Amino acid sequence: MVQKYQSPVRVYKHPFELVMAAYERRFPTCPLIPMFVGSDVMDEQASEDGATHRIERRCKLDVDAPRLLKRIAGVDYVYFIQKNSLDRRERTLHIESHNETFSNRVIIHELCCYSVHPDNEEWTCFEQSASLDIKSFFGFESTVEKIAMKQYASSIKKGKEIIEYYLKELDEEGVTHLPRWSPAPDCPAQPCVTARPELPVTPAIAIPAASAKDTQSTQSNKDNTSLAESLNEPLAGTPDDKLDADYIHRYLGDLTPLQESCLIRLRQWLQETHKGKIPKDEHILRFLRARDFNMDKAREILCQSLTWRKQHQVDYLLETWNSPQVLNDYYTGGWHHHDKDGRPLYILRLGQMDTKGLVRALGEESLLRHVLSINEEGLRRCEENTKVFGRPISCWTCLVDLEGLNMRHLWRPGVKALLRIIEVVEANYPETLGRLLILRAPRVFPVLWTLVSPFIDENTRKKFLIYAGNDYQGPGGLVDYIDKEVIPDFLGGDCMCEVPEGGLVPKSLYRTAEELENEDIRLWTETIYQSASVFKGAPHELLIEIIDASSVITWDFDVCKGDIIFNIFHSKRAPQPPKKDTLGAHGITSPGGNNVQLIDKSWMLGQDYSMVESPLICKEGESVQGSHVTRWPGFYILQWRFHSMPACATTNLPRVDDVLATLQVSSHKCKVMYYTEVLGSEDFRNACCNVQGLGSMTSLESSHSGFSQLSAATTSSSQSQSSSMISR
């Protein structure tokens, strides 16, 4: 299996010519790189005007590997071929290297590039990428990979230090500026002479150019300003919106080269697949940490969470959610300053909470929505504290006071609601809890813990600190994690805490089971998405009136249950008397109801209405985005139709499996959640101007997302971008 590595963009705040002078000073020998034994020039070419210089070297490395492994391999040194291409006119240096030793067993390929910063001509960018493919190595494949990773992690940081070392040396010599290359005006051009040969930038046995821990030490050693001050300085953008090493170190924390590589590659994958607004880097990093930086596992749970966030419009929760008064009065939780690490502190007086009363008065969905808003607020506060304290803060601390907890809290519907909340939070907010302090745990707590602990991730459970009685007041207690001056008054501190004290919810506020069910349905359908049921013989249809030809109908829908066929039809007249419930300025009508049929059974296809797109089969769990450029004014009908199992093609008698599958599909309805929008052609082009590699704008097949768990947009603000075709 090929291992790929990608480093962040390292930015030197020095001109390209000065960085090249520092780079050349590393030769012919460099005491800072003991593994580099020497190199021989195999080929060298320079243009007559001195603008370009190409050189190929054979580099000799003394790799830090076990002596036994070297003896088995029969070599003491490893050789790499390095090709450098310097273009002084364009101000770029491209470096390509690959291993010569064991090339039939191990393939290491590394690419490096020095170039001018896109936003500041006085700065220089450096990038690395590499791949490692170990086909066979005498049964020591795993060992060789570990050695390569270790070598790479150390050498990439060393490469950064070397450039900084020689830049400082130049500065001490008074060399602070070098002129840019320019052609000689009148005199004949002279061949270019290189001052010294360049050394390979950590040639690959040090494992392919991975992730740039070297970028993490990106802050200059002579920069004496505090990190908090530097956070207030704007970070310049990097080419193609790539991650900057300084940015990672300042806002995301200390990551190993391999961890940085995983973050960059998952982010690039989302950019290529997502086509719309992608999650924040902190968000991606949390999912990677939750799966120990296993990219495949992290990608799976991240994409499932993005679909969930899109369907329920969680990105807008803080703006749209208004807590019912019952929650304001009786929910015993609230934010309270921060802990000693700068993490936002949330206090929950669970023992004082009437969980039964809240569930009976509000229902599960309101409580879940409230908890989700707390998590969203916690992430927002983490971002604020990162700027305030001048260091990355990615999680928050929760203090749970259990005084008053008793058997009434183990009411079955209340525990059921708690377990569902834990399940949703664990799936969609991994690694957001930095520490959980449980204080004054009573005797009944082990019973509750037995019920809920199986639903909590093992990594999360490790963050729990449980104190019984007043144990939290002694050494190793609360004062180790929270400053004494902010300890709440009800825990023996001097700080007044505004968290509600709770109490019993009046029974007059209780709702009936039917009222709670209707409220639950209302809450989760309060999004820009509409839900519809599709039955066999009863498709769901949506009518869109188009006044201006060349408008663009866009759609984004998820097949939640069953398999459906998606069609688009056109008619010059309304298929039935149009309803006046109009949404938006483009005449999208909302017929109402969970299943709407518009096409009259007496209408003839090709006579009363026509099909403008080829039918598209969509499987359960898939997300589909697309668009259609209208050619005529009139009425367009979007149709979702039940997809029946095909008859067996090889025999007249159906197989048992086919019959069972057909019965299973027919036994329940299909369900879709959809969002549609009509754009003017000019607006649509503007929205899609940054999207590359799109298919035909009138192709339904192109709109079918090859990645079934990730829709093209997570927020309504990006719908206009996602409405363009996402190729398969």
N, C-alpha and C positions, 0 to 999 in steps of 0.2 A: 504494500500500500504506500502511495506517495504521500509524504508529509510536506505540507506547504507552510511557509512562514512569510509574514509581511510585517515590516516595522512601521512605526509611525513616522511622520515627517519630522526630521530633526532640523531645527533652524539655528544657524550660526548668525549672530548679529554682526557680521563682518562682510565686506564686499567679496565677490567671487574670486577676484585676482589675489586678494590677501589670503583667502582660504586655500587657494591652489599653491601659494608660496609656502604655507605651513605644511600642506600635504607633501610637497616635494622634499621638505627638510627631513623627512623620515628615512631618507636613504643616503648612502647605500646600506647602512645598518641602522637599526633603531633599538637601543637598549631597553625601551619600554615594551618591546614585543619579543620576548626571549624565544618564543616558539618559531619565529621567522629566522631561518638559518641563512638564507641567501637566495639570489635569483640570477638567472642568465637571460640576456636579451636574445630572443629567437628571431624577431623581425621588427623593423622600425621604419616608419615612413613619415615624412613631413612635407607639407605643401610649400611651394616656393615663396609665398608671401608670409609664411609663418602662422597662418590662421589655424591650421589643423595639424595635429600630431597624433599618430597612431603607433602604438608599441605593444608587442606581444612578448610575454616573459614566461619562463618556466620557474616556478617558485618552489623552494624547498622548505618543508615544515617539519619540525620535531614535535609531533603530537603527544600530548600528555595522556598516554594509554598504558595499561598494565604491561609489564615486560613479557609476561606469558603470552598475551595476545599478540605482541609484536613478533615474538619468536614463532608462534603458530602461523602468522601471516607471512613471515620471512622477510620483513622489511624493518628498517630503523627510521626511515623518513618517508613522508608522504609528499607527492609532487602535484602541484596544481598548475594549470595553464590559465594565464590571466591576460585579457585583451583590454587595453585602455584606449579610449578615443576622446581626445581633447579638442574642443572647438572653441577657440578664443573669440571668434566673431559672435557666435551664438551664446557664448559663456556657459558651456556645459562640459561635463566630463562623465562619460559613460564607461562603466567598468563591468566586464563580464568574466566570470571565472568558473572553471569546472575541474574536477579531479582527473588526473591522469592515472594515478595509482589505483588499482582495483576497479577500474572503470567498467569491467565486465560484471562486477559483483555489487558495486555501490555507485550510484549516479548522484552527484551533487552539483547543482547548478545555481549560481548566484548572480544577481544583477544589482548594481549600485549606480546611483546617479547623483552628481552634484549639479545644481542649477540655480538660477537667480530666483529669488522669492517673487511671486507674481504681484505682490502689493508693495514691495519695497526693494528697489534695485540695489540697495546697499546691504542687503541680507542675502544669505545663501542657504538653500535647502539641500538636504541630503536624505535619500531614500534607499531602502534595501528590501529585496525580496529574494526568496530562495526556495528550493525544493530538495528533498532528500528521498531517494528511492533505494532501499536496501533489498536487493534481490536474493542474495545469499552471502553468508560470510562465515563459513566453516562451523555453522551452528551457533554463532555468537551474534546473531542479528540484533537481538534486544540489547545486548551489552554495547555494541557499536553505536546504536541509536542513542543510548544514554550518554555515552562518551561525547558524541557529536553535539548533543544538546548542552551538555556542561561546558564544552569548549566554546560553543557559540555564545552562550550567556555571558561568559567572562570576557571573550574577545570583543564583543560588540560594545561593551562598556569601555574597554580599553581603547578602542578606536576613537571614541568620543574624547577621552582624556588626552590622547596623543595630539589631536588637532588643537584642543584648547592649550596644551602645553607649548606647542610651537607658535601658536598665535601670541601667547604671552611672551615667549622668547623674542619674537619679532617686535613686539611693543617695547620691550626693554632695550632693544637695539635702536629704537626710534623709528622703526618702519611701521607706520600707521596707515599708509595709503600707497597703492600701486596703480599706475595708469592703465586704463583699458587698452586692449589691442586696437590698433588702427593701421591701415595699409600705408606704406611709405609713399609720400607724395610724388617725388620725381625720380629718386634713385631706384636702381633695379632692386627687386625683391631679393632678400637673402634667405637662404634656407634656415629653417627654424632649428635652434639648438636647445635641447631641454637641459635645464640645470641639473636635474638628477632624476633617475628613474623613480616611478611611483610604486609604492608597495601595494600588494593586494589588500583591499579593505577586508580584513578578517576573512581570508579565503575559507571556503566552506567546511572543511572537516569540522571546524568550529561550528557546526551545523548551520545549515542554510540560513540565510539571512532572516532571521526570525524577527522577533518582536522588539526590538529596541529598548532594552533596559537602558541602553546607552542614551536613549532619549530622556529617560527619567532623570538622569543627572544633568539635564539640559541647562539648568540654571548655571550661569557662569560663577566660578569660584570667587571672582572678584566683585560679584554683585552683593553688596552688603545690605541692601534693602530687605526688609522683612517680607515674608511670604504674604502676609496680610496686605501690605502695600502693593506688592506686585499683582495681587489679585484684582486690584482696582484699575490696573493698566489694561487697555484693550489688547486682546491677543489678535495678531494679524491672521488673516485667513490663509489657508494653505491650498495648494492646487487641487482642483476638482473636489473640494470639500473633504479632503483627507484629514485624518486625525493628526494633530500636532503633538509632539512629544511633551512640550512644555504644558500644553493643555491637559494631557493625561495626568501628568505629575501633580499639577495644581488642583484639578477639579475631581479626578477620579481616584487618586491615591497611588501608592507604590505597587506596581504590577511587575511580575517577572516578564522577560521577553516573550515567553510562550503565551502568557496570559494576555499580553498586549496584542499578540498576533491573533489570538482567538477573537478578541473584541473587534479588531479591525476587519477580519475576514467575515465575521457574522454581520457586521454593519454593512460591508460591501454587498453581501448577499441580499440583505434587506433592500438596499438601494436599487439593486438590479431587479429584484422580484416584486418589490412593493409598489414602485412607480409613484407613490404618493408620499404623504408625510410619514416619516419613519420615527420610531420611538427615540427618546433622548438616550444619550450614551449611558447615563447612569442606570436607566431602565434596562438596557441590554445587558449591562454588566451584572446587574442583580441576578438575572436568569442564568448567566454563565457561572456565577459563584454558586448558585443553588445546585448546579449539576457538576461541580468541581471542574469547570471549564471543559467539559465534554461538549463539543460543538453540536453534534447531532442531537443529543438529548436536550440541550439548552434551546436549540432552534425549534424543536417540537413543542415544548411547553410554552415558549414565547409566542409562537404563532397561534396556538390555541387561545392564549390570553388576549392577543390582539383581536382575534375574531370576537371574543366575548366582550371586550371593551367597545368594539365598534357596534355590535348589536344593541348594547345597552347604553351607549353614549356616555361611558364613564368619564371620558375626557372633559365633559361639560358638567360633571356632577356638582362641583363646588359652586358653579354659577346657577344651576337650576334647582338644586335641592334645598327646600325650606323645611327645617325640622318642625314637626307638629308641636303644638304647645305642651302636649303630654310629655314629649321627650325633653323639652327644655326644663320642665318642672321636676321630672322623676328619673331621668337618666343620670346616674351618679358618676359622670366622667367628664374630664376637661383637661385642657393643656395648662401646664404650670412650669414656666421658666425652662431650664435645661439642666442636664447632669454635668458632671465634672469634665466629661469629654466633649462638651458642647452639643450633645445630641438633644433634640427637643424631648421634653418629658411629658408624658401623658399619665394622668392619675385616674384610676377606676376604683371606686369604692363598691366593689361587687357585693360585699356582705350587706350593704345598706340598700341594695336595689331590689325592687319588687318585680322580679322577672316574670312571674305569672301575670301580674297586673299589666305589664307593658305588652306582653304577647296578646293578652285578651283585648287590650284597648287598641293595639296598632297592627298586629299581625307580623308574620316573619319577614315579609318583604320590606316593610318600613324600618324594622330594626336592622336588617341587612344593609339597606340603603344608607342608613345612618352610620353604620360601622365602616362602610366603604368611603363615605365622605371623611371620616376620621383618618383613614389611611391616606387618602388623597391630600388632606391637609398636612399630614405628617411629612409626606414627600415634599410638599411646598416649603415647609419649615426647614427641612434638611437643606434645600437649596439656599435659603436665606442664611442659615447658620454657616454654610460653607463660605459665603462671602464675609460674614461678620467675623468669624474666627480665623480666617485665612488658611484653612486646611480642609481637605475633603471630609464631609459628613454625609454619609449615605443612608443612615438608619436612625431610628429613634428609640428611646427607652420608655418602657411602660411599668408603672408601679401599680400593683393590684393589692388593695387592702381588703382582707377577707373577714375582718371583724364583723360578726353578726351572721355569718354564713351558717345555715342550718338545713334541715331536711326539706324545708319548703322550697329551697332553691333547686332541689332535685326533681321538681315537677316534670313529668315526662315530656309534655309539649315544649316546655322551656329548655330542657336539655337538648331536645331535637333541634330547636332553633339555634342553640349555641353550636351544635355540631355542624350544622349547615353553614353557619357563618365562618367557622374555623376552616371548613373545606374550601369555601370560595376564596378566603383570604390567603390560605396556603398556596392555592393554585395561581393566584394572580398578583400577589405581593410578596414574592420570596425575598429573603435577605433584607427586609425592611425593618425588622425588629433587631435592635442591637443587644438589648438586655431586657429581661422581664424579672422584676423584683416582686415576689409574692410575700406579703407580710401578714403576720398574725393568723397563720393558717390554723383553723380549729380541727377538732377530731374528725369531723365529717369530710374534711378536704380529701383524704385518701380515696374516698368513694367517688367523689367528683373527678379526681385525677385518673382513676382507673377507667372512667367512662370516656374522657376526652383525649388522654395521652396517645392512644393509637392513631388519632387523626392528625397529630402534629408531627411534622418532619423531624427526623432525628437531629439534624443540624440545629433546628429551632429549639428543641428540648435542651440542648447543651447550654443554651443561653438563659435558662431558668435558674433563679436563685430563690430558694424557698426558706422562709423563717417562720418558726412556730412561736406563739406567745410573744414575748418581748425580746427575743434573741436579736432582733434587728438593731437594738440600741447599743450593743456592745461592739468590741473590736471586730472588724470584718463585716460589720453591718452596713446600715444605710449611709453613714458618714463617709464610707469608702467610695461611694458612687455619686452622692449628691452633696453639694456644699451645704454646710450647716445652716447658713442663713436663708436657704430656700426650702428647708424641710417643713412640710405643712404643719399647721398647729395641731391638727387632730392626731398627729404622730409624735407629738412632743416637741415640735419645732416652734420657731417664733414667726414663721411666715404665714400670713392669712391666705387661706386657699379658697378660691371661689367655686370649687366643684360643688354642685348641688348635693345636699345631704340625703335626698331621696325620700323614702317613706312609702306608704301603701297607696297605690293608685285607686281612686274611688271607683266602686263598682258601677256607678252611674255612667262612667266613661267606657265601660266594656261594650264590645260590639258582638253581634251575632256571627255565627260561622259563615253565613252567606254574605254578610257585609264585609267580613275580613277577606273572603275569597275574591269578591269583586274589587276590593282595594288592591289586593296583590296583583290581579290581572292589570288593573289600571296603571300601577307603578311601572311594570316592566314592558308596557306597550306605549309609554310616554316618550317615544323617541321619534326621530325623523323617519324611522323605518316603520312600515306597516306589515302586519302579518295577515296571511290568507291561507285558507284550507283548500285543498284541491282533491276532489273525489273522482272516482271512475265515472265517466259520463257527465261530470260537472266541473268543467275547467273554471279557473278564476281569470277574469279579464279586466283590463284597465283601459279606459278611454282617454285619449289625448287629442285635443283639437289643435291643429297646426294652421295658423293663418298665413305665415310667411314661409314660402318654399325655401329650401336650403337651411332650415333650422336643424338642430342636432338633438335627437332624443337620446338621453343617456340613462343607463340603468346600473344598479348594483344590487344583487340579491343573493341570499344564502338558501340552499335547499336544506331545511332543518330535518325533514322526515320524508322518506320515500324517494322515488325517482320521478322526474317530470320532464316534459318536452316544452321548450320555450319557442314561441312563434311571434311574429309581428305581421299584422295585416293592415291594409289601407282601404278606406271607403270614402266615396265622395259625399255620402250622407250619413248622418248619425245612425248607428244600428238600432237605437231605440231613442225615445224622447230624452234628450240630454238633461241630466240633473244639473241644477244651478249651483251646487256646492263646489265652487271653483277654488283651486289652490294655486296661488301665484298669478303672474301676469300672462302666462303662456297658455292658459286654458286647460290645465290638467284637472279633469273632473274626478271627484271622489264619489263613486256610487254608494259607498257605505256598505256595511256588512262584512262578514268574514269570507263569504264566497259570492262572487258577482259574475253573472253570465250576461253578456251583452249581445252577442251575435244571435239573431233570430234563426231558429231551426229551418225556416222556410227560405233563408237566403242561400244563394248558390255561389260557391267559390269560383272566381273567374268571371262572374256576372255582377253580383251585388257587391262583392269585395274581392280583394286580391292579396296574395301573399308577397311580401316585399323582402323577406329573408328566408333562407333555408332553415328548417327546423333544427333545433339544438337539443340534444339529449343531455340532461344534467343529473348526476348521481347524488344520492344522499350524502350530505356533509360537504358538498362542493360550494365554492363561492364563484360567482360569475359577474364580470363587469364588461360593459361594452357600450357601443353607441351606434346610431343609425342616422345618416344624413338624409333628410326628407327631400324628395324630388317634387312633390306636389302638395298643395294645401289640402285640407280636408281632415278626416278623422282617422287616427291610427289606433290600433287595438293591440296591446301587449297581452299575450295569452300564456298562461301556465296550465298545461294539460297533463293529466295522469298518464304515466308511461307503463303500459302493460308488458309483462314478460313475453318475449317472442316465442312462437311455437317452435317445436323441435324440427330442425331442417333435415335431419337424416332419416326420419321414419314418420309414418302417419300416426303411430302410437306415442303419446308423450311419455317421457321418463318420469319415474316417481319423484325424483328431485325437482324436476320442472313443475310438476303439479303442486308439490308442497311449497315451493318458492312462490308460485302464483297465488296460492291460497294465503300465504303469509303476507304478501304485498297487498292483496285485495282486502285483507282483514282490517286495514286501518287506512286513514286518510293521509295524504301528503300535506306538508306544510312548508311554506316559503315566507321569508322576511325580505321585503324589497324596498328600494328607494329609487325614485325616478326624478329626472329633471330635464327641462328643455332649455337649450342654450341657442343664442344666435350663432351663426357660423363664425363670425369674427371673434366673438367671445370664446368659442370653443377652440379656435386656432390659438388664441392667446394663452388659454389654459394649458394647451398641450405643447407649446413651443419648446419646452425644456425636456419633453419626453422623447427619447430616441428609440429607434428599433421597433416602431409600432407597425402593426399590420394594416390591412385595408380598413378604412373607416366604415365600410358598409358590410363588414364580414362578421356574422355571428360566430363563426367558428373561431375567429381570432379573439373574440371576447371571452372565451372559455378559459378560466385560469387553470394552468397546469398544476398549480399548488393549491390543493383543495382546502387547506386550513387557513390560508391567509388571503383576505380580500385586499383589494388594491388601495383601500383608504381606511384610515382609522377614525377620521373625524369628518364632519360635514364640510369643514372648510376646504378639504382636499377632494371633495366629490367631483368638482369640475375637472380635476386632473385625472382622477381614477376612471372617469367615464370614457376615456379613450381606450382603444383596444389593448388588452394585455395578451400578448401572443402566447401560444401554448408552449 
